[in-house]
């Protein structure tokens, strides 16, 4: 087994982006489809793939750096050789597709993005979702031909119903259904006048979706059988609804907690008291201790978002900001000066305006 750093041509301190870039460049260069007749291309591509699996995984890379090839021998100090079982192969495929910027999605899935307000996300809600999907043509029942029309072998797959992908990320090539004949191996001689031979028609659908309490941005709701139905006799794909929670004018969410900022007066900060605080359940009183400092955070128990798995609710965190008055009367100034003297603080020096100085001069 060759050194993966040497195979990819990267230094031992290479970053993840450098490793991915090197793999993509070399994989495209040595791919078997780009080197027809070269019997060694498949082995070179497999070696590159194996090297990328090691260096793109933190644990495998650390094992190689520490133990070398011995970490990947069956029964060795590592976790076994790459692709030792089907799960390893699946993981390798996922990483290779990620390196090429691809993402595996459910077959015939329809993806919809939904925006919820913070209140809707916290309390849970039902939303009617409208979306476009592909359904079987009712005239030809998805066959693509006029009712009663004769059929002929498909010219794309030569009647097999299966084709090999033009580009394979791994040496193992898995055949897929022919998209021209939908895997049947035959195509109608006369195309359906409704779907023009495609077998599918666009359909606008609407569906009520229930979102549980406490969802956050990134939550995905999967509804089986509500997506595209591309083939006769097979179920429709899923509808995948992704949630984005809008920003709130008062609250900021941090996991199960809600954070808000509340201004208080200087007198209340010094003497303490109670303030009225807005919550998602209405308004509630919060006790402010005497001598509280600016940016102090007080906790209101069980006023946050529901905990999906643990039960109960998070907390509401109230950050206090002390308001300093900007317009002071002469009496207020004297009182603050007296307070400063009483507290033995540094006596403030007020900057007199030009207007005050001119008035004193002409008295």
N, C-alpha and C positions, 0 to 999 in steps of 0.2 A: 504494500500500500504506500503510494507516494505521499510526500509532504503536501498537505492542502495549500499551504502558503506558496510553495513552489509552483503547484499546478495553476493557481490563479494569478501568480506573479505579483503578489502583494507582500508588504513587509509584515513582521509579526505584530506591530502596533497599529495595523490598518484599522480604520474606522468601519462601522457597519455600512455606510454609504459607499466607501471605496471597495469593499468586498462585493457588494451587490453590483456596482458598476462593472467591475472586472469580470464577474460571472456572466452578466448579460452580454458583454462584448464577446467573450470567448465562446459562450454557448451558441450565439448566432453564427460565429465563424465556423465551428466544428459540428453543427447540427447535421445529422445524417441526411436530411432532406436537401441540404445545400451541398452535399458531397456525394452525389450518386456514383456508385461504383467503387467508392473508397471503403474497403472492409474495416479499416481501423477507425473510421469516424464515429461509429456507434460506441466503441470502447472509450475513445477520448471524451465523448459527450458524457458517458456514464461516470468517468473519473472526475470530470469537472463538476457534475451534479453532486457526487459524493463529497467532494471537497467543499462545495458551498453549504451542504447540509451541516457539516462540522463547524465551519467558521461563522455561520449565521446563527448558530444556537450557542448561547452563553455557556451552558453546562458542557456541551460537547467540545467547544473550543477550549475551555479550561482543562478538560480531561486530556485533550491532545497536547496542550502546552506542558502538562505535568507528566504524562505517561507516554506520549507518543503513540505509535501504532498499537502498542499493547492494550490501550484503553478500548480498542474497537475489535479485538479478536473475540470470537465466541468463547465465553467462560473467562474472559480477561478481567482486568480491573475496572473497565468501564461498564457500560450498559449493553454491550453486545455490538455486533456489526450493524452498520446502517442497513435498513430495509430487511431486518431479520424477520419481521412479521408484517401482516397487512396494516396494522396501525402505524408502524414506522413508514410504510409506503405512503399512506394517506397524509401523514405529517410532512413527508418530503414533498409531496405534490402541492400541499398548501403553501409551503415556503417558497417553492419554485415559482408558483403563480404569483405570490406576493412580490417576488423579485422583479417580475415583469409588469407589475402594476395591475394585475388582474385579481378579480375577486370571485369566489365561488358563490353562486346564488341558486335558489331553488328553481327547478325547471318550471317554465310557464308561469313564473311568479309575476305579480303586478305590485309595484312599489308606490306607496302614496305617503306624502308628508303632511302632517297635521300640526297646527299651532294651537296650543292651549294657554289660557291665562294661568297665572300662578294659583288662583283660587280653584280653577277647574282641576288642575293637576293635583293639588293637595286634597281636595274633597272627593275626587272622582267624578266622572260625568259620562254622559252618552252623547255621541256626536254622529250626525248623519254624514257619511262620506260619499261623495260622488266621484267616480273614476271611469276611465275608458279601459275596456278589455276586449279580447278577441274571443269570439264564440263560433261554434260550428254553424255553417250556412244552413238555414232551415230548408231551402229548396233541394240541395243535393246531399244534405246530412253529412257534410264534411268531405265528401268524396271528390269534389271539384269538377264533376261532369254533369251534363244534363241528364235528368232522370231517364233511364233506359238506354243511355249511350254506351257503346262498346268501349272496351279498355285495351291497351297495348302495353308491352313491357316498358318500364321506365328507362329512358336513355341515359340518365345520369348514373344510376347504380347498376345498370344492365340487368334489371329484374331481380337483383338480390335483396333490395330493401335496406341494405347497409352500405355505408361508405367509411373509408378511413379518413381521419382529419388530415388536412394539408400540412398543418404544423403540429408537432407533438413535443411537449415539454420534457417528456421522459422517453427512454428507449422503448418502453412498453406502450404500444399503440392500441387503443381500444376503439373498436368500431362503434359508430353511432347510426341512428336511423337516418335514412336519406331524407333531406328536407323537401326535395322535389315531389316525392310520392308519399311522404309521411310514413315510410317504412313498409308500405304495402307491396312495393315492387312493380306496381302497375299504375298507369295514368290514363284518364279518360280520353277518348278521341275527340269528343266535343266538349268544350269548356262550359261550365255552368254560366248562365247569363246573369245570375245575381252576384256571385262572388268572382266571376271571370276566371274560374279554374283554381282559385286559391283554396277553396274549401272553408275559408274563414271570413267573417264579417265583423266590423267594429261595432261594439255595443256600449252604450252609456248606461252605467249601473249606479245605484245608490244603495247604501247599506248602513244600518245603525250599528255603531261600534261602541261597546262599553269599556271605559278606561278605569282601572281600579284606583282607589285613593292612594296618593303618594307617588305617582309616576314622576319621572324627571326627564330632562332632555337626553335623548339617546334610547329611551324605552321603545321597544319594538313589539307590536301586537300582531301575531300571525293567525290568520283565519284560513283554515284549510278549505279547498274547493271553491274559493271565491275569486280566483284569478283567471288566467287565460285557459281555455279548453281548446287545445290545438289538434287533437286526434280523436276520431270516433272510437268509442269503447274504452277510453281511458279517462280518468278523472281530471278535473281542472286543477291547475296549480293554485298556490296559496295567494292570498292578498296580505301583503306585509305593510303595516301602517307604522311609520316612524314618527315619534313625538318630538316636537320642539316647544319648550316652555318659554313664553314671552317674558321680557324683563318687566319687573314691577316698579311702580313709582315710589314705593316706600320700603318694601322688603327685599332682601337679598338672601338667596338660599345657599346653604352650605351643608350638603348631605340631608340629614333629617332636621337640622336646625334652621331657623329663620333669624336673620340679622337685620336690625333696624337702627337708625341713628335718631336720637331725640334730644333737642336742645333744652337746657334748663337755665334758670337765672342764677346770677352770682349768689344772691341771698339764699336761694334754695340749696345750692351746692354747699354753702357754709353752714346753714342751720339744719338742713335735712327736712324731710316732709314726704308727701305723697304726690305723684303725678299721674295723669290720665294717659294711658298708652294704648295706641291702636293695635289690635290683634286681628287675626283672621276670623275670630269668633265674635268680634265686636270691640268694645273698649273695656279695659281693666285697670285697676289701681296698682301702682308699683311703689313700694316704699324705697325712698332714697335716703341712705344714711348721712348723718351730718359729716361735713368735712370731705365729701367725696371729691375726687380729683378729676380733671378733664380726661376724657377718653376711657373712663372706667366702664367696664361691661358688667351689667347686672343680668341675672338669669331669671326668666319666667318659665317655670317648669310646665312641661306638657302643653306648650302653646305652639309647637312647631308642626312638622309634617309627620304623617303616620309612618311607623316603622313596618315595612312590608313583611319582613320575616320574623322579627323579634316581638312584634306587638307593641301597643302603646304609641306614644308620640314623642318626637324630639322636643327641644326647648326653643324658646324665643330669646335671643340675646339682644339686649338693649344697650347700645353704646351712647354714653352721655357726653354731650358737648356743652361747655359752659359759655353762655352768651355774655360778652362784655359790652356794657352800654357805650354807645358812641356819642350821644348828645347828653351832656351833663349841665345841670343848672349850677349856679354859684353855690347854693346850699348843698347840693349833692357833692360838689368838689370838696367843700369844707368837711363834710361828714366822712368822706373817703380819706382825707388828710388826717382827721382825728383817729379814724380806724387804723391807719398805718402807724401812727404814733403809739396807739394802744397796743398794737401787735408787735411793736418794735421792729417794724419793717423799714426798709429804706424809704425815706420820705420822697414822694414823687415831685418832680419839678414840671410844672405845666408851662408849655410854650404859649406865650401870649400873642394874640393876633396883632397885625399892623393897625387894625381898627381900634383895638383897646389901647395900644400905646399912644396913638394920636389923640384919642379922647382924654387920656390922663395928662398929656402935655399941655393941652389948651384949657384945662380946668382953672 
